[in-house]
Amino acid sequence: MLILSIILLFLLSTALSFSLIELGLVAYGVWGFTQSVEVSYLCGFEICYKDVKGSVPDVVAFLMFCAVWSTLASAAALGGPLFLHSRNGHHHNRWLAPGLIVLYFLTWVFWLAGFADLANIIGTYGTPIMNAVLAFAILSWLLYTALFILSFLAIFDVMQGEWPGYLVMKSRSATDGPAVSSTPAYTGAPGEPKYETGHELTA
């Protein structure tokens, strides 16, 4: 197996694992935010209590979307090329290579927006769960940065790949065979003597 395939297999497997971990952490955070909290307040000369149900912050909801998207994207980017490679479907590289680049770029943008917003909100005072969510979001962003760069290196033949989606992009004319000339063979001018094997000269 080529070195690029080994690197891609490692990066995509790690991205899938981190996405599942992030999904679990964010789901736990969503559960914590939506729990009811008993709040005390003054009602006349007594202290009364009421249950207040929290709401999920927008950044947490967006990170939940990022985790789900990243899980599906990494699974598709890992399983699709491997399946096509096993079926000798390398001709699909023409559409799969640009598709993977767009997929990696979108996922990269999502993680960048998610962790930047969360880091701006919590600063240095985040809870352990939110700090873990932020850490895995940054790691996922770095992974997709590497995948995005490697995809470009593969299609421009800087690194040699063997999976569909990571092969060199070639134009149609480069993959077609040489054109066959339709010019008829020269048979001589009218009245010109013709030489035939095993025969005498004829006019």
C-alpha positions in Angstrom: 0.0 0.0 0.0 1.3 3.5 -0.9 2.4 5.9 1.8 -0.4 8.3 0.9 -3.1 5.6 1.4 -1.7 4.8 4.8 -1.7 8.4 5.8 -5.3 8.9 4.5 -6.5 5.8 6.3 -5.0 7.0 9.6 -6.3 10.6 9.3 -9.8 9.5 8.2 -10.1 6.9 10.9 -8.9 9.4 13.5 -11.3 12.0 12.2 -14.2 9.5 12.5 -13.2 8.6 16.1 -12.8 12.2 17.1 -16.2 13.1 15.6 -17.9 10.3 17.6 -16.2 11.5 20.8 -17.2 15.1 20.0 -20.7 14.0 19.4 -20.9 12.3 22.7 -19.4 15.3 24.6 -21.7 17.7 22.9 -24.7 15.5 23.5 -23.8 15.4 27.2 -23.5 19.2 27.2 -27.0 19.5 25.5 -28.4 17.2 28.2 -26.9 19.4 30.9 -28.2 22.6 29.5 -31.7 21.3 29.1 -32.0 20.1 32.7 -34.4 21.8 35.1 -32.9 23.9 37.9 -34.6 24.9 41.1 -34.4 28.6 41.6 -35.4 30.4 44.7 -37.1 33.8 44.8 -38.9 36.1 47.2 -42.7 35.9 47.2 -44.0 38.2 49.9 -42.3 37.4 53.2 -41.4 33.9 52.1 -38.9 32.2 49.8 -40.5 30.3 47.0 -38.9 27.9 44.5 -39.6 27.1 40.9 -38.1 24.9 38.3 -36.4 26.7 35.4 -35.5 24.6 32.3 -32.4 25.7 30.5 -31.9 26.2 26.8 -29.2 25.0 24.5 -26.8 27.9 23.4 -26.5 28.4 19.7 -22.8 27.5 19.6 -23.5 24.2 21.3 -26.2 23.4 18.8 -23.9 24.3 15.9 -21.2 22.1 17.3 -23.7 19.2 17.5 -24.3 19.8 13.8 -20.6 19.8 13.1 -20.1 16.5 15.0 -22.9 14.8 13.0 -21.7 16.3 9.7 -18.1 15.3 10.4 -19.1 11.7 11.4 -21.0 11.3 8.1 -18.3 13.0 6.0 -15.4 11.0 7.4 -17.3 7.8 7.0 -18.2 8.6 3.4 -14.7 9.8 2.6 -13.2 6.6 4.0 -15.7 4.0 2.8 -16.4 5.5 -0.7 -12.9 5.4 -2.2 -12.1 2.0 -0.6 -15.3 0.5 -2.0 -14.6 1.9 -5.5 -10.9 0.8 -5.3 -12.0 -2.8 -4.5 -14.4 -2.7 -7.5 -11.7 -1.2 -9.8 -13.8 1.9 -10.2 -10.9 4.3 -10.7 -12.7 6.1 -13.5 -14.9 7.7 -10.9 -11.9 9.9 -9.9 -13.0 12.6 -12.4 -16.0 13.6 -10.1 -14.9 12.1 -6.8 -11.7 14.1 -6.4 -13.3 17.5 -6.7 -16.2 16.3 -4.5 -13.8 15.2 -1.7 -12.0 18.6 -1.8 -15.3 20.4 -1.5 -16.4 18.1 1.3 -13.1 18.6 3.2 -13.2 22.4 2.8 -16.8 22.7 4.0 -16.0 20.5 7.1 -12.9 22.6 7.7 -15.0 25.8 7.6 -17.6 24.3 10.0 -15.0 23.3 12.6 -13.2 26.6 12.3 -16.4 28.6 12.9 -17.5 26.3 15.7 -14.4 26.2 17.8 -13.6 29.9 17.3 -17.1 30.9 18.5 -16.9 28.6 21.5 -13.4 29.8 22.4 -14.6 33.4 22.2 -17.5 32.7 24.6 -15.8 30.6 27.3 -12.4 32.1 27.3 -10.4 30.6 30.1 -13.4 30.0 32.3 -15.0 27.0 30.6 -16.2 23.9 32.4 -14.2 20.6 31.9 -16.9 19.4 29.4 -16.8 22.6 27.3 -13.0 22.6 27.4 -13.0 19.0 26.1 -15.5 19.9 23.4 -13.2 22.8 22.4 -10.1 20.6 22.3 -11.6 17.9 20.1 -13.1 20.6 17.8 -9.6 22.1 17.3 -8.1 18.6 16.7 -10.8 17.9 14.1 -10.1 21.1 12.4 -6.4 20.3 12.1 -7.2 16.8 10.7 -9.4 18.3 8.0 -6.7 20.8 7.2 -4.3 18.0 6.6 -6.9 16.1 4.5 -7.6 19.1 2.4 -3.9 19.7 1.7 -3.3 16.0 0.9 -6.1 15.9 -1.6 -4.5 18.7 -3.6 -1.1 17.1 -3.4 -2.6 13.9 -4.8 -4.5 15.3 -7.7 -1.5 17.4 -8.8 0.8 14.3 -8.6 2.9 15.7 -5.8 2.1 12.5 -3.8 1.0 9.4 -5.6 -2.3 7.9 -4.6 -4.1 4.7 -5.4 -7.7 5.3 -4.3 -10.3 6.9 -6.5 -10.6 10.5 -5.4 -6.8 10.8 -4.8 -5.6 10.1 -8.3 -4.0 12.6 -10.8 -6.7 14.7 -12.6 -6.2 14.1 -16.4 -7.9 15.8 -19.2 -10.1 13.7 -21.6 -7.6 14.1 -24.4 -4.8 12.7 -22.3 -6.7 9.5 -21.5 -8.0 8.9 -25.0 -5.9 6.8 -27.4 -4.2 8.4 -30.5 -6.5 9.4 -33.3 -6.7 7.0 -36.2 -6.1 8.6 -39.6 -8.9 8.1 -42.1 -6.7 9.1 -45.1 -6.9 6.3 -47.7 -3.7 4.4 -48.6 -1.9 5.6 -51.7 -2.6 3.2 -54.6 -0.7 5.1 -57.3 -1.8 7.4 -60.1 -4.1 6.2 -62.8 -2.1 4.3 -65.5 1.0 4.1 -63.3 2.7 0.6 -63.5 1.9 -1.5 -60.4 4.2 -4.0 -58.9 2.7 -7.1 -57.3 4.5 -9.8 -55.4 5.2 -12.8 -57.5 3.8 -11.1 -60.7 5.4 -9.3 -63.6 5.0 -5.6 -64.2 1.6 -4.7 -65.4 0.3 -1.5 -67.0 
